[in-house]
Amino acid sequence: MKSFRISVLLLSILALGALIFSPATPVAADESSTEASFDNIEYVYDRFLLFADGVQLRLDGDVAQAEFWQSEIDLWTALDHDTTELQAALDIFVASIPEGQALLDQGLEVMTAEDNGFDETGEVTDLLTARLTLRQAYPLLLGADRSSRDAQYAYRDILLDWRVETFELTGENVSDFNIERLELLLQESLLYADGVALRIPQAEERAEGWEAQIDGYEEQGFDVASLREALAAYEAAIPTTQSDLDAANVILTDPAGYDENGAVVDPLVARDTLREAYPLLQAADRGLRDAKFAYEDALLNWRVENLIEDAE
């Protein structure tokens, strides 16, 4: 009966595997827009509000994500695994949620203040005040986004590393539960690979949109050298991600230690298969993710420096 309960719990984790392993990105405003008005203060004000909406959605989702991760840790703990490192990282993530919410609330308070330099439709009524509003709100909104985002991804990275490092199987420690875990992790690895694969064409489309946007800024006389440099770094991450993913798929397409149905036939070989595939999947996920974040940060900073410039 205990074995059955464990199996049910493990299958429930697999059912939610996409939540854990699909490389989610922070919900933020679509930065590929090339509207003709993107060079003015009203456009930036509108983008900041959209960005704030996206951060709020993610913070709301972070609560459910943290609860699920806690239930998973509780399961591993009940099965006598050392989850100290996981719990510490999750505690940091949980603490970051109210911190991010507080920063977001402060940013929105600045953005929606009665004397913010904008009217109720978002049109500028006082240019100097409007610029000051955006300059004050910017670090608050950015801090709200980065606080829980960075903590969430730090936890995901630790979780993936921990899962690999816990499979120190020996000939005397191969139980039905260990085999079930290996089969579960193969399925999660395949889901993880599928998630990364979906992001690659999205990344290519996003890069095209960003390039069009940069061209528009340049046509209006802005210095866009820093944006082009950041975009080049983002574009370079795409083929690198594809290469890492292809290498992982070579391993996972016909995984050693498993049969054609994904059942374990040799636990130690199966473990080594996962150990070989995981670093490649992690590199693919993290490389594209970090490059996207770096470009988004560069774009936000560029907008503050160029579109919300000081006025005499």
N, C-alpha and C positions, 0 to 999 in steps of 0.2 A: 504493500500500500504506500509506503514511504517513497519507493521508487516511482510509483505512478504519479504521486503528487509532484515529485521533482520534475518528471517528464512534462506534466501539464504546465508547471511554472516556466520551464525552459521554452516550451512551445509558445507560451504567451509572450515571452521576450522576443522570440523570432518573429512573431506577428507584428511586433512593434519595432522590428529591426530597422526599418526605414527611418523611423524617428531618430534612432541613435546614429546610424551609419550613413544615411544619405547626407551628403555634404551640404547642409543648409547654410545659406548666407543671410546676413542681417536684412530684414525687410526695410528697404529705403527707397526713396524716390528714384524713378527710372532716369538715369543720367544720360540716356542716349538721345534725348529730345533736341531738335534743332529748330525750335520755333524762332521766328524772326525777332521776337522781343527778348531773347535770352540775355541781352547785354545790359538790360536796365535794372534798376533797383527793385521795381515791382516784381520782375521775374525772380530775382534772388529771394525776395520776401516769400513769394509763393512756393519756391523750392524748399525753403527752410520749414515752412508749415507742412509740406508734404513729407519732408524728412522726419519731422517730429511725429507725424501720424505713423510712419513706418516704425520708428523707434518704440512708440507706445504699443503697437501690435506685437512687436518682438518681446517687449518686457512682459506683456500679458502671457505670451506663449512660454516665456522662461519659467514662469511659476509652475506650469504643468510639466515642463521638461524636468525641472528640478525634482518634482515629486516622483516622476517615473524613475529617474536615476537613483533616488533614495530607496525606492522599493527594490531596485536591482541590487544595490549594495547590501540591503537587508537580507536578500536571498543568499548572496555570496557569503555573507557573514554567518548566516545560519548553517551554511555548509562548510564551516570551519576554514574559510579562506581569510588571509590577512588583508583587510580592506582599509587599513589605516591611511595609506596614501590617497586612496580614492575619496575617503570621507573628508580628509583635510581639503582636497581640491574642490569637492562639492560644497563644503561649507563656505569657501571663498566665493564660489559662484552664487550661492544663495544670498550671501551678504551683499553682493554687488547689485542685486535686483532693486532693493529699496534705495540704495545709493544712486543708481541710475534714474530711478523714478523721481527722486528729489531734484536731481539736476535738470531733468526734463521739465518738471513742474516750474522750476525757476526760469528756465529758458522760455517756456510758453507765457509765463507771467510778463516777461520783458516784451515778448513779441506782440502780446495782445493788450498791453497797457493803453489807457485812454490817450495818453500823450506820446504815442510811439512814432509819430510822423507819417502815419498811414490812415486813410479813412476806412470805413467798414468794408469797402469793396477791395481793399488792398492797394489803392492808388496813393501815391505820395502827396502829402499835404505840406510837408516841411522836409526838404532834402537833407539838411544837416542832422535833424533829429532822426530821420529814417535811417541814415547811415550809422548813427550812434546806436540805434536800436539793434541793427543787424550785427554790429561789432560786439555789443554786449551779449547778445543771444548766442552767437556762434560758439564760443568755448563751452557754454553750458549744454547746448544741444550735442556738440561733438563729444563732450565728456559723458553725457548720458548714453550715447550710442556705444562708445568705446568701453565703458566700464564693464557692463555685463557681457558684451560681445567677446572681449578678450578673455574674460573669466570662463565663459562657456567653452570657447575653443581650447583653452588650457586644460579644462576638464576632459574634453573629448580626446585630446592628445594623450593625456595620462591614462584614460580608460583603455584606449587602443593598445598602448604599450603594456599596461598591466595585464590585459587579457592574453597577450602573447607570452609574457614572462611567467604566468601562473601554470603553464602547461609543461611542468618539469616531470613528465611521466617516466616511470621506470617499469621494468618487467613485473615488479611486485605491486605496482600501483595502478594497474590498468583495470578499472572497474567499469561496469555498465554506464555509470554516470559520466566517467571521463570520456567514454566513447560517444555518448550522447552530446557532450559538450563539443567534441571535435566535429561531429556532424552538424551541430548547430552553427559553429563558427565558420564552417565551409559555406553554408547557406548565407550567413551574414556577410561573408567576404564577397560572394557573388553579388549580393544586393549593393554592397559598398562600391564594387566595380561598376555596376550599372548606373549608380548615382553619379559617379565621376564622368562616365561616358556621356550622360545627358548634359552635363555642364559644358562640355567642349564646344559643341555648335552654338550654344548660348553665348559662350565667351567670344567666339568669332563674330557673332552678330553684334554683341555689345561693343567690340573693338571698332567695328565699322561705324556704328553710331557715334562713338566718342570721336573718331577721326573726322567725321562730318561736322561735329560740333566745334572741334578745334579749328577746322577750316573756316567756319563761320566767324569765330572770334578773330582769326587772323585777317580776314577780309575787312573787318572793322578797325584794323589798326593796332590790335593788341599784340604784345609780345607773348608768343605761345611756345617758346623754346622749352620751357620746363614741362609743359603739358605733353609735348611731343616726346620728350625724353622718357617721361613716366609711362606714356602709352606704348612706346617701343619695348620697355621692360615687361609690360603686361602681355603684349603680343608674343614676346619671346618665351613666356611661360607656357603658352598653349601647346606648341609642339613638344616641349619638354614633358608636359603633363601627358600628352598622347603616348610618348615613348615609354614613360613609366607604366602607364595603364596597359599598353600592349604587352610589356614584359610580364606584368602580373597576370594578364589573361592567358598567356602561354602556359603559366603554371596552373591556373585554375580551370582551364578548359578540359584538361585530362589530369586531374590532381593525383599525384602519387600517394598511395596509402588508402585510396578510396576506390569503390567500384563505380560503375557507370550511373548508379542511382544515388551516389553521394554517401553510401554506407561505408563505414570504416572497415578496412580489411587488415591494416597494419597500423596500430595506434602511433607508434614512434615515428614511422614514415609520414603519417598524416600530420602529426604535430610539426615535423620539419617542413612540410609543404606550406603550412600556415605561416611558419616563421619566415619562410622565403618570400611569400606573397605579401605579407602585411607591410613591410617597409616600402615596397613599391607602391602599394595603394596609398599609404600615408604620404609619401612624397608627391604623388599625383594630386591628392586632395589639398595638401598644405601649400604646395607650390602655386597652384592656380588661385587658391583662396587668398594667400598673402599678397600676390601680385594685384588682385582685384582691390583689396583693401588699400594697398599702397597708392594705386591710381586714384581711388575715391578720395583719399586724404589729400593727395596733390591737387585734385580738382577743387575741393572745398577751400584749401588754403589759397589757391590761385584766385578763386572768386573773391575772397575777402580782400586780397591784396590789390586786385585790379578792378573789381566791379563796385567795391564799397570803399573806394579810395577817400582819403581825407579831403575836405574842401576848405578853402580859406574863407 
